[in-house]
Amino acid sequence: MKKFSFLQVTIAIIIIAIISAIPATAEQIRLRAMTWDSEQGLIPIKAIFAQVEKDYPNIKIDVLSVPEAYNDKLLTSFAGGTPPDLFMISNDWQQFAVVKTGGVEALNNYILGKKGGPKVNIEDIFGVIRKGLYIGENIYGLPKDTTSSGVYYNKELFDKCGLSYPKADWTWKDFRELAIKLTKDWNGDGKIDQWGTFVDTGMQWGIIPNVILAEGGKFFSPDFTKAKGYMNSPATVKAVQFATDLYLKDKAACSPELATTLGGTNEMFLTNKLGLLVSGSWLMLSLRGSKIQWGTALIPKGAVGRRSGCTVCTWSMSASTKYKDEAWIALSYAGGPIGNRMQGQMKWGLPTYKSVAKELGYLDPKAPESVFLLPILNGEAPPWPVANIGNPSEAMEIWQNAMTAILLRKATVKEALDKAAEAIDKVLIPKKL
């Protein structure tokens, strides 16, 4: 039998110890993440997932950009048994329809760290947003960004007309007066060269829904199961009349048709054809690269104070993914403070976590972003009412048709709202699983 020297045995033990200390190569996991973003919108998403891949080398994430027919394609993937591991959904668009398929993973236990992965402190999320994340007792997505409505104003046009910029405590009456004074036919040819504002036909973002909420009007009953008696209530009728009169009576707002002809409201604002524009935070992306002088103002107050709504985009994960632990890690980045911070630093999306918003200075009243976040912080801008029903797209279409009929003078406000409330009640689906 061959004998080994003490030195040989010692060297062998050391080698075995070294080999044992080297970790086994972790299994490479490849996830698919689906988003409706494209071009510039993909930059922060890819940056966030690149950070995941850096921190967890065994995870690779393929970003699937689906800017067209996103909702249909996402639902089709669930129906076909091939959903992405991760996907974006919006609380006011397709959230309930996707969750209702049963294919979305409830995140409660992941959030609390009961699955062994990263914890997420949801108490740091703005209160009205956190409340809106729940469907029943469960949370199905973490919020990547948010915005409420604010008012953009063109400083050049204000200065040209000798008008003072909006103040923090302004009202919708003040808004109307400014819109009238900003509407000008500078060359006297009988055609408006500069419009005060724009009245759209949606249930979110624009003048009409914001005035309704500020004046104490309603879209639905408190339990969001009925429109009749609320959508056509005296307060709602009065608010819609006020808002549409900016176009019908005051001639201080351009029509949706004219805005389309002129390239859209964003283009009108960027080319000094619009003095006041009610919109979300996304317009700042274009404004920061423009030459015009602009500012932002809080949404005006009405009879019940300052009221608006917010939209929340979330990242969710498939209940059928084979890699739930890894998908949760990626989701906790994309929909957690890390992703919120990275997006905020890139000036792409507004954070949904209070600590991140404060850290980035977005809650400072001097910051242009603050007008979109302070109402959310103060509980004045919960998710838009339409986000609380199960089929928002159908309700939005009926509402838009009603507003169009008013602006085309085919129906009075009362007639249009009576018809819309009745039609919505026939199709309304409660947001209950």
Contacts in CASP RR format, 6 or more apart in sequence:
PFRMAT RR
TARGET T0000
AUTHOR 0000-0000-0000
METHOD contacts of the structure
MODEL  1
MKKFSFLQVTIAIIIIAIISAIPATAEQIRLRAMTWDSEQGLIPIKAIFA
QVEKDYPNIKIDVLSVPEAYNDKLLTSFAGGTPPDLFMISNDWQQFAVVK
TGGVEALNNYILGKKGGPKVNIEDIFGVIRKGLYIGENIYGLPKDTTSSG
VYYNKELFDKCGLSYPKADWTWKDFRELAIKLTKDWNGDGKIDQWGTFVD
TGMQWGIIPNVILAEGGKFFSPDFTKAKGYMNSPATVKAVQFATDLYLKD
KAACSPELATTLGGTNEMFLTNKLGLLVSGSWLMLSLRGSKIQWGTALIP
KGAVGRRSGCTVCTWSMSASTKYKDEAWIALSYAGGPIGNRMQGQMKWGL
PTYKSVAKELGYLDPKAPESVFLLPILNGEAPPWPVANIGNPSEAMEIWQ
NAMTAILLRKATVKEALDKAAEAIDKVLIPKKL
4 12 0 8 1.000
26 57 0 8 1.000
26 58 0 8 1.000
27 58 0 8 1.000
28 58 0 8 1.000
28 60 0 8 1.000
29 58 0 8 1.000
29 59 0 8 1.000
29 60 0 8 1.000
29 323 0 8 1.000
29 326 0 8 1.000
30 60 0 8 1.000
30 61 0 8 1.000
30 62 0 8 1.000
31 59 0 8 1.000
31 60 0 8 1.000
31 61 0 8 1.000
31 62 0 8 1.000
31 85 0 8 1.000
31 86 0 8 1.000
31 321 0 8 1.000
31 323 0 8 1.000
31 326 0 8 1.000
31 327 0 8 1.000
31 330 0 8 1.000
32 61 0 8 1.000
32 62 0 8 1.000
32 64 0 8 1.000
32 84 0 8 1.000
32 85 0 8 1.000
32 86 0 8 1.000
33 45 0 8 1.000
33 49 0 8 1.000
33 61 0 8 1.000
33 62 0 8 1.000
33 63 0 8 1.000
33 64 0 8 1.000
33 84 0 8 1.000
33 85 0 8 1.000
33 86 0 8 1.000
33 87 0 8 1.000
33 315 0 8 1.000
33 330 0 8 1.000
33 334 0 8 1.000
34 64 0 8 1.000
34 66 0 8 1.000
34 70 0 8 1.000
34 74 0 8 1.000
34 77 0 8 1.000
34 84 0 8 1.000
34 86 0 8 1.000
34 87 0 8 1.000
34 88 0 8 1.000
35 42 0 8 1.000
35 45 0 8 1.000
35 63 0 8 1.000
35 64 0 8 1.000
35 65 0 8 1.000
35 66 0 8 1.000
35 87 0 8 1.000
35 88 0 8 1.000
36 65 0 8 1.000
36 66 0 8 1.000
36 67 0 8 1.000
36 70 0 8 1.000
36 88 0 8 1.000
37 45 0 8 1.000
37 65 0 8 1.000
37 67 0 8 1.000
37 88 0 8 1.000
38 65 0 8 1.000
38 67 0 8 1.000
40 285 0 8 1.000
40 348 0 8 1.000
41 348 0 8 1.000
42 63 0 8 1.000
42 65 0 8 1.000
43 346 0 8 1.000
43 348 0 8 1.000
44 339 0 8 1.000
44 342 0 8 1.000
44 343 0 8 1.000
44 346 0 8 1.000
44 348 0 8 1.000
44 349 0 8 1.000
45 63 0 8 1.000
45 334 0 8 1.000
46 63 0 8 1.000
47 342 0 8 1.000
47 346 0 8 1.000
48 333 0 8 1.000
48 334 0 8 1.000
48 338 0 8 1.000
48 339 0 8 1.000
48 342 0 8 1.000
48 343 0 8 1.000
49 61 0 8 1.000
49 63 0 8 1.000
49 330 0 8 1.000
49 333 0 8 1.000
49 334 0 8 1.000
51 333 0 8 1.000
51 338 0 8 1.000
51 342 0 8 1.000
52 59 0 8 1.000
52 61 0 8 1.000
52 329 0 8 1.000
52 330 0 8 1.000
52 333 0 8 1.000
52 334 0 8 1.000
53 59 0 8 1.000
53 60 0 8 1.000
53 61 0 8 1.000
56 326 0 8 1.000
56 329 0 8 1.000
58 326 0 8 1.000
59 326 0 8 1.000
59 329 0 8 1.000
59 330 0 8 1.000
61 86 0 8 1.000
61 330 0 8 1.000
64 84 0 8 1.000
66 73 0 8 1.000
66 74 0 8 1.000
70 94 0 8 1.000
71 93 0 8 1.000
71 94 0 8 1.000
71 97 0 8 1.000
74 83 0 8 1.000
74 84 0 8 1.000
74 87 0 8 1.000
74 89 0 8 1.000
74 94 0 8 1.000
74 98 0 8 1.000
75 94 0 8 1.000
75 97 0 8 1.000
75 98 0 8 1.000
75 101 0 8 1.000
77 83 0 8 1.000
77 84 0 8 1.000
78 98 0 8 1.000
78 101 0 8 1.000
78 103 0 8 1.000
78 318 0 8 1.000
79 101 0 8 1.000
81 320 0 8 1.000
83 103 0 8 1.000
83 318 0 8 1.000
83 320 0 8 1.000
83 321 0 8 1.000
84 318 0 8 1.000
85 317 0 8 1.000
85 318 0 8 1.000
85 321 0 8 1.000
85 323 0 8 1.000
85 327 0 8 1.000
85 330 0 8 1.000
86 315 0 8 1.000
86 316 0 8 1.000
86 317 0 8 1.000
86 318 0 8 1.000
86 327 0 8 1.000
86 330 0 8 1.000
86 331 0 8 1.000
86 334 0 8 1.000
87 98 0 8 1.000
87 315 0 8 1.000
87 316 0 8 1.000
87 317 0 8 1.000
87 318 0 8 1.000
88 144 0 8 1.000
88 313 0 8 1.000
88 314 0 8 1.000
88 315 0 8 1.000
88 316 0 8 1.000
89 95 0 8 1.000
89 98 0 8 1.000
89 141 0 8 1.000
89 313 0 8 1.000
89 314 0 8 1.000
89 316 0 8 1.000
90 311 0 8 1.000
90 312 0 8 1.000
90 313 0 8 1.000
90 314 0 8 1.000
91 132 0 8 1.000
91 133 0 8 1.000
91 311 0 8 1.000
91 312 0 8 1.000
91 313 0 8 1.000
91 314 0 8 1.000
91 383 0 8 1.000
91 387 0 8 1.000
92 204 0 8 1.000
92 311 0 8 1.000
92 312 0 8 1.000
92 383 0 8 1.000
92 384 0 8 1.000
92 386 0 8 1.000
92 387 0 8 1.000
92 392 0 8 1.000
93 392 0 8 1.000
93 393 0 8 1.000
94 393 0 8 1.000
95 135 0 8 1.000
95 140 0 8 1.000
95 314 0 8 1.000
95 387 0 8 1.000
96 135 0 8 1.000
96 390 0 8 1.000
96 391 0 8 1.000
96 392 0 8 1.000
96 429 0 8 1.000
96 431 0 8 1.000
97 390 0 8 1.000
97 391 0 8 1.000
98 104 0 8 1.000
98 316 0 8 1.000
99 135 0 8 1.000
99 140 0 8 1.000
99 433 0 8 1.000
100 433 0 8 1.000
102 319 0 8 1.000
103 318 0 8 1.000
103 319 0 8 1.000
103 320 0 8 1.000
104 140 0 8 1.000
104 141 0 8 1.000
104 316 0 8 1.000
104 317 0 8 1.000
104 318 0 8 1.000
104 319 0 8 1.000
105 140 0 8 1.000
105 316 0 8 1.000
105 317 0 8 1.000
105 318 0 8 1.000
105 319 0 8 1.000
105 321 0 8 1.000
105 324 0 8 1.000
105 327 0 8 1.000
106 138 0 8 1.000
106 139 0 8 1.000
106 140 0 8 1.000
107 138 0 8 1.000
107 139 0 8 1.000
107 140 0 8 1.000
107 141 0 8 1.000
107 142 0 8 1.000
107 316 0 8 1.000
107 317 0 8 1.000
107 328 0 8 1.000
107 331 0 8 1.000
108 137 0 8 1.000
108 138 0 8 1.000
108 139 0 8 1.000
109 115 0 8 1.000
110 117 0 8 1.000
110 120 0 8 1.000
110 328 0 8 1.000
110 331 0 8 1.000
110 332 0 8 1.000
111 119 0 8 1.000
111 120 0 8 1.000
111 122 0 8 1.000
111 139 0 8 1.000
111 142 0 8 1.000
112 119 0 8 1.000
113 119 0 8 1.000
115 324 0 8 1.000
115 325 0 8 1.000
115 328 0 8 1.000
116 325 0 8 1.000
117 325 0 8 1.000
117 328 0 8 1.000
117 329 0 8 1.000
117 332 0 8 1.000
118 328 0 8 1.000
118 329 0 8 1.000
118 332 0 8 1.000
120 142 0 8 1.000
120 332 0 8 1.000
120 336 0 8 1.000
120 337 0 8 1.000
121 337 0 8 1.000
122 130 0 8 1.000
122 133 0 8 1.000
122 139 0 8 1.000
123 130 0 8 1.000
124 337 0 8 1.000
124 353 0 8 1.000
124 354 0 8 1.000
124 355 0 8 1.000
125 133 0 8 1.000
125 143 0 8 1.000
125 352 0 8 1.000
125 353 0 8 1.000
125 354 0 8 1.000
126 146 0 8 1.000
126 352 0 8 1.000
126 353 0 8 1.000
126 354 0 8 1.000
126 373 0 8 1.000
126 376 0 8 1.000
126 377 0 8 1.000
127 379 0 8 1.000
128 310 0 8 1.000
128 376 0 8 1.000
128 379 0 8 1.000
128 381 0 8 1.000
128 382 0 8 1.000
128 383 0 8 1.000
129 143 0 8 1.000
129 146 0 8 1.000
129 310 0 8 1.000
129 312 0 8 1.000
129 352 0 8 1.000
129 376 0 8 1.000
129 383 0 8 1.000
131 382 0 8 1.000
132 312 0 8 1.000
132 382 0 8 1.000
132 383 0 8 1.000
132 387 0 8 1.000
133 139 0 8 1.000
133 140 0 8 1.000
133 141 0 8 1.000
133 142 0 8 1.000
133 143 0 8 1.000
133 312 0 8 1.000
133 314 0 8 1.000
135 431 0 8 1.000
135 433 0 8 1.000
136 432 0 8 1.000
136 433 0 8 1.000
140 314 0 8 1.000
140 316 0 8 1.000
141 314 0 8 1.000
141 315 0 8 1.000
141 316 0 8 1.000
141 331 0 8 1.000
141 335 0 8 1.000
142 314 0 8 1.000
142 315 0 8 1.000
142 316 0 8 1.000
142 331 0 8 1.000
142 332 0 8 1.000
142 334 0 8 1.000
142 335 0 8 1.000
142 336 0 8 1.000
143 312 0 8 1.000
143 313 0 8 1.000
143 314 0 8 1.000
143 335 0 8 1.000
143 336 0 8 1.000
143 340 0 8 1.000
143 352 0 8 1.000
144 313 0 8 1.000
144 314 0 8 1.000
144 315 0 8 1.000
144 334 0 8 1.000
144 335 0 8 1.000
144 336 0 8 1.000
144 339 0 8 1.000
144 340 0 8 1.000
144 343 0 8 1.000
144 349 0 8 1.000
144 352 0 8 1.000
145 312 0 8 1.000
145 313 0 8 1.000
145 340 0 8 1.000
145 343 0 8 1.000
145 348 0 8 1.000
145 349 0 8 1.000
145 350 0 8 1.000
145 351 0 8 1.000
145 352 0 8 1.000
146 310 0 8 1.000
146 311 0 8 1.000
146 312 0 8 1.000
146 313 0 8 1.000
146 350 0 8 1.000
146 351 0 8 1.000
146 352 0 8 1.000
146 373 0 8 1.000
146 376 0 8 1.000
147 280 0 8 1.000
147 281 0 8 1.000
147 282 0 8 1.000
147 310 0 8 1.000
147 311 0 8 1.000
147 349 0 8 1.000
147 350 0 8 1.000
147 372 0 8 1.000
148 280 0 8 1.000
148 299 0 8 1.000
148 308 0 8 1.000
148 309 0 8 1.000
148 310 0 8 1.000
148 372 0 8 1.000
148 373 0 8 1.000
148 375 0 8 1.000
148 376 0 8 1.000
148 381 0 8 1.000
149 204 0 8 1.000
149 205 0 8 1.000
149 206 0 8 1.000
149 210 0 8 1.000
149 278 0 8 1.000
149 279 0 8 1.000
149 280 0 8 1.000
149 299 0 8 1.000
149 308 0 8 1.000
149 309 0 8 1.000
149 372 0 8 1.000
149 381 0 8 1.000
150 278 0 8 1.000
150 279 0 8 1.000
150 280 0 8 1.000
150 296 0 8 1.000
150 297 0 8 1.000
150 298 0 8 1.000
150 299 0 8 1.000
150 308 0 8 1.000
150 371 0 8 1.000
150 372 0 8 1.000
151 166 0 8 1.000
151 175 0 8 1.000
151 276 0 8 1.000
151 277 0 8 1.000
151 278 0 8 1.000
151 296 0 8 1.000
151 297 0 8 1.000
151 298 0 8 1.000
151 299 0 8 1.000
151 300 0 8 1.000
151 371 0 8 1.000
152 269 0 8 1.000
152 276 0 8 1.000
152 277 0 8 1.000
152 278 0 8 1.000
152 279 0 8 1.000
152 283 0 8 1.000
152 287 0 8 1.000
152 294 0 8 1.000
152 295 0 8 1.000
152 296 0 8 1.000
152 297 0 8 1.000
153 165 0 8 1.000
153 166 0 8 1.000
153 275 0 8 1.000
153 276 0 8 1.000
153 277 0 8 1.000
153 294 0 8 1.000
153 295 0 8 1.000
153 296 0 8 1.000
153 297 0 8 1.000
154 269 0 8 1.000
154 272 0 8 1.000
154 274 0 8 1.000
154 275 0 8 1.000
154 276 0 8 1.000
154 292 0 8 1.000
154 293 0 8 1.000
154 294 0 8 1.000
155 165 0 8 1.000
155 292 0 8 1.000
155 293 0 8 1.000
155 294 0 8 1.000
155 295 0 8 1.000
156 272 0 8 1.000
156 292 0 8 1.000
156 293 0 8 1.000
157 182 0 8 1.000
157 194 0 8 1.000
157 272 0 8 1.000
157 275 0 8 1.000
158 164 0 8 1.000
158 165 0 8 1.000
158 182 0 8 1.000
158 275 0 8 1.000
161 181 0 8 1.000
161 182 0 8 1.000
161 184 0 8 1.000
163 178 0 8 1.000
163 181 0 8 1.000
163 182 0 8 1.000
165 295 0 8 1.000
165 297 0 8 1.000
166 174 0 8 1.000
166 175 0 8 1.000
166 178 0 8 1.000
166 297 0 8 1.000
166 300 0 8 1.000
167 297 0 8 1.000
168 297 0 8 1.000
168 298 0 8 1.000
168 365 0 8 1.000
169 301 0 8 1.000
170 297 0 8 1.000
170 298 0 8 1.000
170 300 0 8 1.000
170 301 0 8 1.000
171 300 0 8 1.000
171 301 0 8 1.000
171 302 0 8 1.000
172 211 0 8 1.000
172 214 0 8 1.000
172 215 0 8 1.000
172 242 0 8 1.000
172 300 0 8 1.000
172 301 0 8 1.000
172 302 0 8 1.000
174 300 0 8 1.000
175 197 0 8 1.000
175 276 0 8 1.000
175 300 0 8 1.000
176 242 0 8 1.000
176 246 0 8 1.000
176 250 0 8 1.000
176 252 0 8 1.000
178 196 0 8 1.000
178 276 0 8 1.000
179 196 0 8 1.000
179 197 0 8 1.000
179 246 0 8 1.000
179 250 0 8 1.000
179 252 0 8 1.000
179 253 0 8 1.000
179 275 0 8 1.000
179 276 0 8 1.000
180 196 0 8 1.000
180 250 0 8 1.000
180 252 0 8 1.000
182 194 0 8 1.000
182 195 0 8 1.000
182 196 0 8 1.000
182 197 0 8 1.000
182 252 0 8 1.000
182 275 0 8 1.000
182 276 0 8 1.000
183 192 0 8 1.000
183 194 0 8 1.000
183 195 0 8 1.000
183 196 0 8 1.000
183 250 0 8 1.000
183 251 0 8 1.000
183 252 0 8 1.000
184 192 0 8 1.000
184 193 0 8 1.000
184 194 0 8 1.000
185 191 0 8 1.000
185 192 0 8 1.000
185 193 0 8 1.000
186 193 0 8 1.000
186 194 0 8 1.000
187 193 0 8 1.000
192 251 0 8 1.000
192 254 0 8 1.000
193 273 0 8 1.000
194 272 0 8 1.000
194 273 0 8 1.000
194 274 0 8 1.000
194 275 0 8 1.000
195 252 0 8 1.000
195 253 0 8 1.000
195 254 0 8 1.000
195 268 0 8 1.000
195 273 0 8 1.000
195 274 0 8 1.000
195 275 0 8 1.000
196 252 0 8 1.000
196 253 0 8 1.000
196 274 0 8 1.000
196 275 0 8 1.000
196 276 0 8 1.000
197 207 0 8 1.000
197 246 0 8 1.000
197 252 0 8 1.000
197 253 0 8 1.000
197 274 0 8 1.000
197 275 0 8 1.000
197 276 0 8 1.000
197 277 0 8 1.000
197 278 0 8 1.000
198 207 0 8 1.000
198 253 0 8 1.000
198 254 0 8 1.000
198 256 0 8 1.000
198 259 0 8 1.000
198 265 0 8 1.000
198 268 0 8 1.000
198 274 0 8 1.000
198 277 0 8 1.000
198 278 0 8 1.000
199 206 0 8 1.000
199 207 0 8 1.000
199 208 0 8 1.000
199 243 0 8 1.000
199 244 0 8 1.000
199 246 0 8 1.000
199 247 0 8 1.000
199 253 0 8 1.000
199 255 0 8 1.000
199 256 0 8 1.000
199 407 0 8 1.000
200 206 0 8 1.000
200 207 0 8 1.000
200 208 0 8 1.000
200 256 0 8 1.000
200 265 0 8 1.000
200 403 0 8 1.000
201 208 0 8 1.000
201 256 0 8 1.000
201 399 0 8 1.000
201 400 0 8 1.000
201 403 0 8 1.000
201 404 0 8 1.000
201 407 0 8 1.000
202 208 0 8 1.000
202 209 0 8 1.000
202 396 0 8 1.000
202 399 0 8 1.000
202 400 0 8 1.000
202 403 0 8 1.000
203 209 0 8 1.000
203 219 0 8 1.000
203 384 0 8 1.000
203 385 0 8 1.000
203 386 0 8 1.000
203 392 0 8 1.000
203 395 0 8 1.000
203 396 0 8 1.000
203 399 0 8 1.000
203 400 0 8 1.000
204 309 0 8 1.000
204 311 0 8 1.000
204 384 0 8 1.000
204 386 0 8 1.000
205 278 0 8 1.000
205 279 0 8 1.000
205 280 0 8 1.000
206 278 0 8 1.000
206 279 0 8 1.000
207 243 0 8 1.000
207 246 0 8 1.000
207 253 0 8 1.000
207 278 0 8 1.000
208 239 0 8 1.000
208 240 0 8 1.000
208 243 0 8 1.000
208 244 0 8 1.000
208 403 0 8 1.000
209 219 0 8 1.000
209 309 0 8 1.000
209 384 0 8 1.000
210 278 0 8 1.000
210 299 0 8 1.000
210 300 0 8 1.000
210 307 0 8 1.000
210 308 0 8 1.000
210 309 0 8 1.000
211 239 0 8 1.000
211 240 0 8 1.000
211 242 0 8 1.000
211 243 0 8 1.000
211 302 0 8 1.000
212 218 0 8 1.000
212 219 0 8 1.000
212 236 0 8 1.000
212 239 0 8 1.000
212 240 0 8 1.000
212 243 0 8 1.000
213 307 0 8 1.000
213 308 0 8 1.000
213 309 0 8 1.000
214 239 0 8 1.000
214 299 0 8 1.000
214 300 0 8 1.000
214 301 0 8 1.000
214 302 0 8 1.000
214 303 0 8 1.000
214 304 0 8 1.000
214 305 0 8 1.000
214 306 0 8 1.000
214 307 0 8 1.000
214 308 0 8 1.000
215 235 0 8 1.000
215 238 0 8 1.000
215 239 0 8 1.000
215 242 0 8 1.000
215 302 0 8 1.000
215 303 0 8 1.000
215 304 0 8 1.000
216 235 0 8 1.000
216 239 0 8 1.000
216 303 0 8 1.000
216 304 0 8 1.000
216 307 0 8 1.000
217 230 0 8 1.000
217 233 0 8 1.000
217 235 0 8 1.000
217 236 0 8 1.000
217 239 0 8 1.000
218 230 0 8 1.000
218 231 0 8 1.000
218 233 0 8 1.000
218 235 0 8 1.000
218 236 0 8 1.000
218 385 0 8 1.000
219 227 0 8 1.000
219 230 0 8 1.000
219 231 0 8 1.000
219 236 0 8 1.000
219 385 0 8 1.000
219 386 0 8 1.000
220 226 0 8 1.000
220 227 0 8 1.000
220 230 0 8 1.000
220 231 0 8 1.000
220 385 0 8 1.000
220 388 0 8 1.000
220 389 0 8 1.000
221 227 0 8 1.000
221 229 0 8 1.000
221 230 0 8 1.000
223 430 0 8 1.000
224 385 0 8 1.000
224 388 0 8 1.000
224 389 0 8 1.000
224 430 0 8 1.000
224 431 0 8 1.000
225 428 0 8 1.000
225 430 0 8 1.000
226 425 0 8 1.000
226 428 0 8 1.000
227 395 0 8 1.000
227 420 0 8 1.000
227 421 0 8 1.000
227 422 0 8 1.000
227 424 0 8 1.000
227 425 0 8 1.000
227 428 0 8 1.000
228 421 0 8 1.000
228 422 0 8 1.000
228 425 0 8 1.000
229 421 0 8 1.000
230 236 0 8 1.000
230 421 0 8 1.000
231 417 0 8 1.000
231 420 0 8 1.000
231 421 0 8 1.000
231 424 0 8 1.000
232 414 0 8 1.000
232 417 0 8 1.000
232 418 0 8 1.000
232 420 0 8 1.000
232 421 0 8 1.000
236 417 0 8 1.000
237 413 0 8 1.000
237 414 0 8 1.000
237 417 0 8 1.000
240 403 0 8 1.000
240 406 0 8 1.000
240 413 0 8 1.000
240 417 0 8 1.000
241 413 0 8 1.000
244 403 0 8 1.000
244 406 0 8 1.000
244 407 0 8 1.000
244 413 0 8 1.000
246 252 0 8 1.000
246 253 0 8 1.000
247 253 0 8 1.000
247 254 0 8 1.000
247 255 0 8 1.000
247 407 0 8 1.000
248 406 0 8 1.000
248 407 0 8 1.000
248 409 0 8 1.000
254 262 0 8 1.000
254 268 0 8 1.000
254 274 0 8 1.000
255 407 0 8 1.000
256 404 0 8 1.000
256 407 0 8 1.000
259 265 0 8 1.000
259 268 0 8 1.000
262 268 0 8 1.000
262 273 0 8 1.000
265 274 0 8 1.000
265 277 0 8 1.000
265 279 0 8 1.000
266 277 0 8 1.000
266 279 0 8 1.000
266 283 0 8 1.000
266 286 0 8 1.000
268 274 0 8 1.000
268 277 0 8 1.000
269 275 0 8 1.000
269 277 0 8 1.000
269 283 0 8 1.000
269 287 0 8 1.000
269 292 0 8 1.000
269 294 0 8 1.000
270 286 0 8 1.000
270 287 0 8 1.000
270 290 0 8 1.000
270 292 0 8 1.000
272 292 0 8 1.000
277 283 0 8 1.000
278 299 0 8 1.000
280 372 0 8 1.000
281 349 0 8 1.000
281 350 0 8 1.000
281 369 0 8 1.000
281 372 0 8 1.000
284 296 0 8 1.000
284 347 0 8 1.000
284 368 0 8 1.000
284 369 0 8 1.000
285 347 0 8 1.000
285 348 0 8 1.000
287 294 0 8 1.000
288 347 0 8 1.000
295 368 0 8 1.000
296 368 0 8 1.000
296 369 0 8 1.000
296 371 0 8 1.000
296 372 0 8 1.000
297 371 0 8 1.000
298 306 0 8 1.000
298 371 0 8 1.000
298 374 0 8 1.000
298 375 0 8 1.000
299 306 0 8 1.000
299 307 0 8 1.000
299 308 0 8 1.000
299 371 0 8 1.000
299 375 0 8 1.000
299 381 0 8 1.000
300 306 0 8 1.000
305 380 0 8 1.000
306 375 0 8 1.000
306 380 0 8 1.000
307 375 0 8 1.000
307 380 0 8 1.000
307 381 0 8 1.000
308 375 0 8 1.000
308 380 0 8 1.000
308 381 0 8 1.000
309 375 0 8 1.000
309 381 0 8 1.000
309 382 0 8 1.000
309 383 0 8 1.000
309 384 0 8 1.000
310 375 0 8 1.000
310 376 0 8 1.000
310 381 0 8 1.000
310 382 0 8 1.000
310 383 0 8 1.000
310 384 0 8 1.000
311 383 0 8 1.000
311 384 0 8 1.000
311 387 0 8 1.000
312 352 0 8 1.000
312 383 0 8 1.000
314 335 0 8 1.000
315 331 0 8 1.000
315 334 0 8 1.000
315 335 0 8 1.000
316 331 0 8 1.000
317 324 0 8 1.000
317 327 0 8 1.000
317 328 0 8 1.000
317 331 0 8 1.000
318 327 0 8 1.000
321 327 0 8 1.000
332 338 0 8 1.000
333 339 0 8 1.000
336 353 0 8 1.000
337 351 0 8 1.000
337 353 0 8 1.000
337 355 0 8 1.000
337 356 0 8 1.000
340 351 0 8 1.000
340 352 0 8 1.000
340 353 0 8 1.000
340 356 0 8 1.000
341 351 0 8 1.000
341 356 0 8 1.000
341 359 0 8 1.000
341 360 0 8 1.000
343 349 0 8 1.000
343 351 0 8 1.000
344 350 0 8 1.000
344 351 0 8 1.000
344 356 0 8 1.000
344 360 0 8 1.000
344 362 0 8 1.000
345 360 0 8 1.000
350 357 0 8 1.000
350 362 0 8 1.000
350 369 0 8 1.000
350 372 0 8 1.000
350 373 0 8 1.000
351 357 0 8 1.000
351 360 0 8 1.000
351 362 0 8 1.000
351 373 0 8 1.000
354 363 0 8 1.000
354 377 0 8 1.000
357 363 0 8 1.000
357 373 0 8 1.000
357 377 0 8 1.000
361 367 0 8 1.000
361 369 0 8 1.000
362 369 0 8 1.000
362 370 0 8 1.000
362 373 0 8 1.000
363 370 0 8 1.000
363 373 0 8 1.000
363 374 0 8 1.000
363 377 0 8 1.000
364 370 0 8 1.000
365 374 0 8 1.000
375 381 0 8 1.000
386 392 0 8 1.000
386 395 0 8 1.000
386 396 0 8 1.000
388 431 0 8 1.000
389 395 0 8 1.000
389 428 0 8 1.000
389 429 0 8 1.000
389 430 0 8 1.000
389 431 0 8 1.000
390 428 0 8 1.000
390 429 0 8 1.000
390 430 0 8 1.000
390 431 0 8 1.000
391 427 0 8 1.000
391 428 0 8 1.000
391 429 0 8 1.000
394 424 0 8 1.000
394 427 0 8 1.000
395 424 0 8 1.000
395 427 0 8 1.000
395 428 0 8 1.000
398 420 0 8 1.000
398 423 0 8 1.000
398 424 0 8 1.000
398 427 0 8 1.000
399 420 0 8 1.000
399 424 0 8 1.000
401 420 0 8 1.000
402 411 0 8 1.000
402 416 0 8 1.000
402 417 0 8 1.000
402 419 0 8 1.000
402 420 0 8 1.000
403 416 0 8 1.000
405 411 0 8 1.000
405 416 0 8 1.000
406 412 0 8 1.000
406 413 0 8 1.000
406 416 0 8 1.000
411 419 0 8 1.000
END
